[in-house]
Amino acid sequence: EVIAYNILTFACNNAYARSYRAKFSALTKDEIVKAFSNLEESYKFKGLADAGITRHTLDFIYGINLSRALIDASKKILSIGRVQGPTLAFIIDREIEIQTHIPKPYWLIDALLSKDGNKFTARYESIIYNEIDAKSIVDKCKDKDGVVRDIKDDIIYLKPPTPFNLLDLQREAYNYYRLSPSKTLAIAEKLYLNALISYPRTSSQRLPRMNYKQIIKRLSNIRSYYNISSKLLSKDRLKPNNGLKDDPAHPAIYPTGELPKRLDKLEYKVYDLIVRRFLATFMDPAVISKVKAFIDINNYTFIAEGSSILERSWLNIYDYYNEKALPPLRINDIVINLEINSNEEFTKPKPRFNSSSLLALMDKEKIGTKSTRAMIIDTLIKRGYITNRFEPTQLGFTIFEVIKEYMPDILSVELTREMEDKLEKIEEGLIKPSMVISDASERLIKVLNKFIDNKEAIGIKLQTILNNS
């Protein structure tokens, strides 16, 4: 919206107010013809333009001034901004948690059991924090057979996944193929420009009302989707499992039904992920049977858990569920105790972030936008603040320490979240952009004044690290 507003305002003699908007989310002939047949007056989208321009202004005044302050102090090319700061803080705080974690020992007791020749494992019901106690339980249960005292059966109906928004696509592409968020976005945009999918920069998990059967029928011409597509086309009604998140600009990502031509290996993987997710969301819930058996071994309770898929449904096309088999068990069954051991483990801190987990946290905390989060992560790596494995470098730590001591507001999630809330209100026409920009500028000036007063000390810190790196 901002691009169109700027072109119409500055290149077309303030034509925005008298222009019309063709709203479409896919570059197919049908979508474009429909959009131009239903043009909307641009004033309806003025809030989107105002919010976008305000966001660009805030990012500019914060980024250019804060980065200039760092460059001036260090005499090197450095950067920080209202989104870079909190994101770096997430990574540094997690690293501090990892480095300061003191592992504490605990013991898990596992029994290898057998029923009618079928082996399975049961775990003692409690975690043990004392080696002597763990050894005592093992000694008392050794060579003692078990008795099934209780069984709990549950049937779980696992709903199909919601349609992709950009965040979900980026996370899944990383989880399945280890693609970086920026690489996934670049591929998705290419697929969009080739009219294969809808516009990918969306927060929505909701598909628009459209002719789903027509798209699925076209997809059935691709051999790998034929069977699933045929089953869906036999349904009387197709209803997607829409998610809660919506986006006023664009719907969830969906395949257009256009047949792909000459996709490379990674492009096909992303396209295939989008198609399978789209098809899966129309399918019935998968049915899972979960069993929990409580087994008494010499008056100590062990628990064996199992699960099996009764109806695969959408798991046939979008599979991520792992079954765990248990032999058929009934109350009062005797199970043979083949072996029992205690295993010493140690508490662990949370792992370092990866692309998927960091994107999820940024989204949860309202840091950045769907379009900028991948770029922010890439910038932190490019600047040398973190490694490709999301481990902070010494420079990253130093930047964090300097900002935390002299400009703590820049690391604040609350500050950035507050700005995002105000941007939403601008979009809704509830507050004026000038008020938000004025307030942000006043806060920035206070931050910069403190930095300037301590510029020499900051410069020494930064230059020492930079010269030794």
C-alpha positions in Angstrom: 0.0 0.0 0.0 2.9 2.4 0.8 4.5 1.8 -2.5 1.3 2.6 -4.4 0.6 5.7 -2.2 4.1 7.1 -2.8 3.9 6.6 -6.6 0.5 8.1 -6.8 1.3 11.0 -4.5 4.8 12.0 -5.7 4.9 10.8 -9.3 1.3 11.3 -10.3 0.5 14.7 -8.8 -1.4 13.5 -5.6 -3.6 11.1 -7.5 -4.0 8.7 -4.5 -7.4 10.2 -3.4 -8.9 9.8 -6.8 -7.5 6.4 -7.6 -9.1 3.0 -7.3 -7.6 -0.2 -5.9 -7.6 -3.6 -7.5 -7.3 -6.0 -4.6 -5.9 -9.5 -5.5 -3.7 -12.0 -3.8 -2.6 -14.2 -6.7 -1.3 -13.4 -10.2 -3.7 -15.6 -12.1 -5.9 -14.4 -14.9 -9.1 -15.1 -13.0 -8.0 -13.3 -9.9 -6.8 -10.2 -11.8 -9.9 -10.0 -13.9 -12.1 -10.3 -10.8 -10.1 -7.6 -9.0 -10.4 -5.1 -11.9 -14.1 -5.8 -12.1 -14.5 -4.9 -8.5 -12.3 -1.9 -8.0 -12.4 -0.2 -4.6 -11.9 3.4 -3.7 -8.4 4.1 -2.3 -9.6 6.1 0.8 -10.7 2.8 2.3 -7.1 1.8 2.5 -5.6 5.1 3.7 -5.1 3.7 7.2 -2.9 0.9 5.8 -0.8 3.5 3.9 -0.6 5.8 7.0 0.5 2.9 9.2 3.1 1.7 6.7 4.6 5.2 6.2 4.7 5.7 10.0 6.5 2.3 10.4 9.1 3.3 7.7 9.6 6.7 9.4 10.1 5.1 12.9 12.5 2.5 11.5 14.4 5.3 9.7 14.7 7.7 12.6 15.6 5.0 15.1 17.9 3.0 12.8 19.8 5.9 11.2 20.4 7.8 14.5 21.2 4.8 16.7 23.5 3.3 14.0 25.2 6.6 13.4 25.8 6.9 17.1 27.5 3.5 17.2 29.5 4.3 14.0 30.6 7.6 15.4 31.8 6.0 18.6 33.5 3.0 17.1 34.7 4.3 13.8 33.4 1.1 12.2 30.2 0.1 10.4 27.8 -1.0 13.1 24.0 -0.9 13.3 21.2 -1.2 15.8 17.5 -0.4 15.6 14.2 -0.7 17.4 13.8 -4.3 16.2 17.4 -5.4 16.0 17.9 -4.4 19.6 15.2 -6.6 21.2 16.1 -9.5 18.9 19.7 -9.4 19.8 18.6 -9.2 23.5 16.6 -12.5 23.1 19.7 -14.3 21.8 22.1 -12.8 24.4 19.7 -13.5 27.3 19.3 -17.1 26.2 23.1 -17.5 25.9 23.6 -16.1 29.4 21.0 -18.6 30.6 22.9 -21.4 28.9 26.4 -20.3 30.2 25.3 -19.8 33.8 23.2 -22.9 34.0 24.4 -25.3 36.7 23.6 -28.9 35.7 21.8 -30.8 38.5 21.8 -34.6 38.5 18.6 -36.7 38.6 17.9 -40.3 37.9 15.3 -42.0 35.7 14.4 -45.7 36.3 13.4 -47.7 33.3 12.2 -51.3 33.2 12.4 -53.5 30.1 9.3 -55.7 30.2 7.8 -58.4 28.1 4.2 -59.6 27.4 3.8 -62.7 25.3 7.3 -62.2 23.8 6.6 -58.5 23.0 9.1 -56.2 24.6 8.3 -52.7 25.8 9.6 -50.1 28.3 8.0 -48.7 31.4 9.4 -45.8 33.5 9.1 -45.3 37.2 6.4 -42.7 38.0 8.7 -40.2 39.7 12.0 -38.5 39.0 14.6 -39.4 41.6 17.1 -36.7 42.9 19.2 -39.0 45.0 21.5 -41.8 43.7 21.0 -43.9 46.8 17.2 -43.8 46.5 17.5 -44.7 42.8 19.8 -47.7 43.6 17.4 -48.8 46.3 14.4 -48.9 44.0 16.4 -50.8 41.3 17.6 -53.4 43.8 14.0 -53.9 45.2 12.5 -54.3 41.7 15.3 -56.4 40.2 14.0 -59.9 39.0 10.5 -59.1 40.2 7.8 -59.4 37.6 5.1 -56.8 37.3 1.3 -56.7 37.4 -0.9 -54.4 35.4 -3.0 -52.5 37.9 -4.8 -50.0 35.7 -5.1 -49.0 32.1 -6.3 -45.6 30.7 -7.4 -45.4 27.1 -8.0 -42.2 25.3 -9.1 -41.5 21.7 -7.7 -38.2 20.4 -9.1 -36.5 17.3 -6.2 -34.6 15.8 -7.4 -31.7 13.7 -5.7 -31.0 10.4 -3.2 -28.1 10.3 -4.4 -24.5 9.6 -3.4 -22.9 6.3 0.0 -21.4 6.0 0.8 -17.8 6.9 4.4 -16.7 6.2 5.7 -17.4 9.7 4.3 -20.9 9.7 5.7 -21.6 6.2 9.2 -20.3 7.3 9.1 -22.4 10.4 8.0 -25.6 8.6 10.6 -25.0 5.8 13.3 -24.8 8.4 12.0 -27.8 10.4 11.8 -30.0 7.3 14.5 -28.7 5.0 16.7 -26.4 7.2 15.9 -23.5 4.9 16.6 -20.0 6.4 13.6 -17.7 6.8 15.0 -15.3 4.1 15.6 -18.2 1.7 12.0 -19.5 2.2 10.6 -16.0 1.6 12.7 -15.5 -1.5 11.4 -18.8 -2.9 7.8 -18.1 -2.0 8.0 -14.7 -3.7 9.3 -16.4 -6.9 6.4 -18.9 -6.7 4.0 -16.0 -6.4 5.4 -14.1 -9.3 5.1 -17.3 -11.4 1.4 -17.4 -10.4 1.8 -20.7 -8.5 0.8 -19.5 -5.1 -0.9 -16.5 -3.5 0.9 -13.6 -2.0 3.2 -15.0 0.7 3.7 -11.9 3.0 0.6 -12.5 5.1 -0.2 -13.1 8.7 -3.5 -14.8 8.0 -4.2 -18.4 8.7 -7.6 -18.1 7.0 -8.4 -19.0 3.4 -10.6 -16.7 1.4 -14.0 -17.9 0.1 -13.3 -19.2 -3.4 -13.8 -22.2 -5.6 -11.7 -24.7 -3.7 -12.8 -27.6 -5.9 -11.5 -25.9 -9.0 -8.0 -25.5 -7.5 -8.0 -29.1 -6.1 -9.1 -30.4 -9.5 -6.2 -28.7 -11.2 -3.8 -30.0 -8.6 -5.1 -33.5 -9.3 -3.3 -33.3 -12.6 0.0 -33.6 -10.7 0.6 -37.3 -10.1 1.7 -37.0 -6.4 -1.5 -35.2 -5.4 -3.9 -37.2 -7.5 -5.1 -39.7 -4.8 -5.7 -37.1 -2.1 -7.3 -34.7 -4.5 -9.7 -37.3 -5.7 -10.8 -38.1 -2.2 -11.4 -34.4 -1.4 -13.3 -33.9 -4.7 -15.7 -36.7 -3.7 -16.7 -34.7 -0.6 -20.1 -32.9 -0.7 -18.6 -29.9 1.1 -15.0 -28.6 1.4 -14.4 -26.6 4.6 -10.8 -25.6 5.5 -9.6 -25.7 9.1 -9.0 -22.0 9.3 -6.8 -20.6 12.1 -7.4 -17.7 14.4 -4.9 -15.2 12.9 -6.3 -12.9 10.2 -4.7 -10.2 8.0 -6.7 -7.4 6.4 -4.4 -7.2 3.4 -4.1 -10.8 2.3 -5.5 -14.3 3.1 -3.5 -17.4 4.0 -1.0 -18.8 1.4 -2.6 -21.2 -1.0 -1.7 -22.8 -4.4 -3.5 -21.3 -7.3 -3.8 -24.6 -9.2 -1.5 -23.4 -12.0 0.9 -26.3 -12.9 4.5 -25.7 -12.1 7.2 -25.7 -14.8 10.9 -25.9 -14.4 11.2 -25.6 -10.6 14.6 -26.3 -9.1 14.9 -28.7 -6.2 14.4 -26.2 -3.3 11.6 -24.4 -5.1 9.7 -27.6 -5.6 10.2 -28.5 -1.9 8.6 -25.3 -0.8 5.8 -25.5 -3.4 5.1 -29.1 -2.4 5.0 -28.1 1.3 2.4 -25.4 0.5 0.3 -27.7 -1.6 0.3 -30.5 1.0 -0.6 -28.1 3.7 -3.4 -26.7 1.6 -4.9 -30.1 0.8 -4.4 -31.3 4.4 -6.5 -28.5 5.9 -9.7 -29.8 4.1 -9.3 -33.3 5.5 -11.0 -35.0 8.4 -9.3 -35.2 11.8 -6.9 -38.0 12.3 -7.8 -40.5 15.0 -5.2 -41.5 17.6 -5.5 -44.1 20.3 -3.4 -43.4 23.4 -2.8 -46.0 26.1 -1.3 -45.6 29.5 -0.6 -48.7 31.6 0.2 -48.6 35.3 2.4 -51.5 36.3 3.2 -52.5 39.9 6.7 -54.0 40.4 7.1 -54.9 44.1 4.9 -52.0 45.2 6.6 -49.5 42.9 4.5 -48.0 40.1 5.9 -47.9 36.6 4.1 -46.3 33.6 4.1 -47.6 30.0 2.7 -45.3 27.3 1.8 -46.1 23.7 -0.1 -44.6 20.8 -1.3 -45.8 17.5 -3.0 -44.2 14.5 -6.5 -45.5 14.0 -7.4 -43.2 11.1 -4.5 -41.5 9.3 -6.6 -39.0 7.2 -4.5 -35.9 6.7 -1.4 -37.6 8.1 -1.2 -39.5 4.8 -0.1 -36.3 3.1 1.3 -34.2 5.9 2.8 -36.7 8.4 4.6 -35.8 11.5 3.1 -38.1 14.1 5.3 -40.9 15.5 3.5 -44.0 16.8 4.8 -46.0 19.8 3.5 -49.5 20.0 2.5 -51.3 23.2 1.4 -55.0 23.3 -2.2 -55.7 24.2 -2.5 -55.4 28.0 -5.3 -56.0 30.4 -5.7 -55.4 34.1 -4.0 -58.1 36.3 -1.8 -59.2 33.4 1.6 -60.4 34.5 4.5 -58.9 32.6 8.0 -60.3 32.8 10.7 -58.0 34.1 13.7 -58.6 31.8 15.9 -55.7 33.0 15.8 -52.6 35.2 18.3 -49.8 35.3 18.6 -46.3 36.7 20.0 -43.7 34.3 21.8 -40.6 35.6 20.8 -37.4 33.7 21.5 -33.8 34.2 19.2 -30.8 33.9 19.7 -28.8 30.8 19.1 -25.1 29.9 16.9 -24.2 27.0 18.7 -24.7 23.7 20.0 -21.9 21.6 17.5 -20.4 19.2 17.2 -21.6 15.6 15.4 -19.8 12.8 12.1 -21.5 13.6 12.1 -20.8 17.4 13.4 -17.2 17.1 10.8 -16.3 14.5 8.1 -17.8 16.8 9.3 -15.6 19.7 9.5 -12.5 17.6 5.9 -13.1 16.4 4.7 -13.8 20.0 6.3 -10.6 21.3 5.2 -8.5 18.3 8.8 -7.8 17.3 9.1 -6.8 13.6 6.7 -7.8 10.9 6.1 -10.8 8.8 8.1 -9.2 6.0 11.1 -7.9 8.1 11.8 -10.6 10.7 13.9 -12.8 8.3 15.9 -9.7 7.3 16.6 -8.7 10.9 18.0 -12.2 11.6 20.2 -12.0 8.5 21.4 -8.5 9.6 22.5 -9.7 13.0 24.5 -12.4 11.3 25.9 -10.1 8.6 27.0 -7.6 11.3 28.9 -10.3 13.1 26.7 -10.0 16.3 25.8 -13.7 16.1 26.9 -16.8 14.3 24.9 -18.9 11.8 24.2 -21.1 14.8 22.7 -18.2 16.8 25.6 -18.0 19.2 26.5 -14.4 20.2 29.9 -13.3 19.3 32.1 -11.1 21.5 31.1 -8.1 19.4 27.5 -9.0 19.9 27.9 -9.2 23.6 29.7 -5.9 23.7 27.0 -4.1 21.6 24.4 -5.6 24.0 26.3 -4.4 27.1 26.8 -0.9 25.7 23.1 -0.6 24.7 21.9 -2.1 28.0 24.1 0.4 30.0 23.5 3.5 28.0 20.3 3.0 26.0 18.3 0.2 27.7 15.0 1.3 26.1 16.3 0.1 22.7 16.5 -3.5 24.0 13.0 -3.2 25.4 10.3 -5.5 24.1 7.7 -3.2 25.7 8.9 -0.2 23.7 8.7 -2.0 20.3 5.4 -3.7 21.3 3.9 -0.3 22.2 4.9 1.1 18.9 3.3 -1.9 17.1 0.1 -1.3 19.0 0.1 2.4 18.0 0.7 1.4 14.4 -2.4 -0.8 14.5 -4.4 2.1 15.9 -3.2 4.3 13.0 -4.3 1.6 10.6 -7.8 1.7 12.2 -7.9 5.5 12.1 -7.9 5.9 15.9 -4.7 8.0 16.2 -2.7 10.3 14.0 0.7 9.4 12.6 2.2 12.7 13.7 1.5 12.0 17.3 3.2 8.7 17.2 6.3 10.0 15.3 6.5 13.0 17.7 6.4 10.9 20.8 9.0 8.4 19.4 11.3 11.2 18.5 11.2 12.8 21.9 12.1 9.4 23.5 14.9 8.9 21.0 16.4 12.3 21.8 16.6 11.4 25.5 18.3 8.1 24.7 20.8 9.7 22.3 21.7 12.5 24.8 22.8 9.9 27.3 24.8 8.0 24.7 26.5 11.2 23.5 27.5 12.1 27.1 29.3 8.8 27.4 30.5 8.5 23.8 34.2 8.4 24.7 33.8 5.5 27.1 31.6 3.6 24.7 34.1 4.2 21.8 36.9 2.6 23.9 34.9 -0.4 24.6 33.8 -1.0 21.0 37.2 -0.2 19.5 38.9 -2.6 21.8 36.7 -5.5 20.8 36.8 -4.6 17.1 40.6 -4.3 17.0 40.9 -7.7 18.6 38.4 -9.5 16.4 
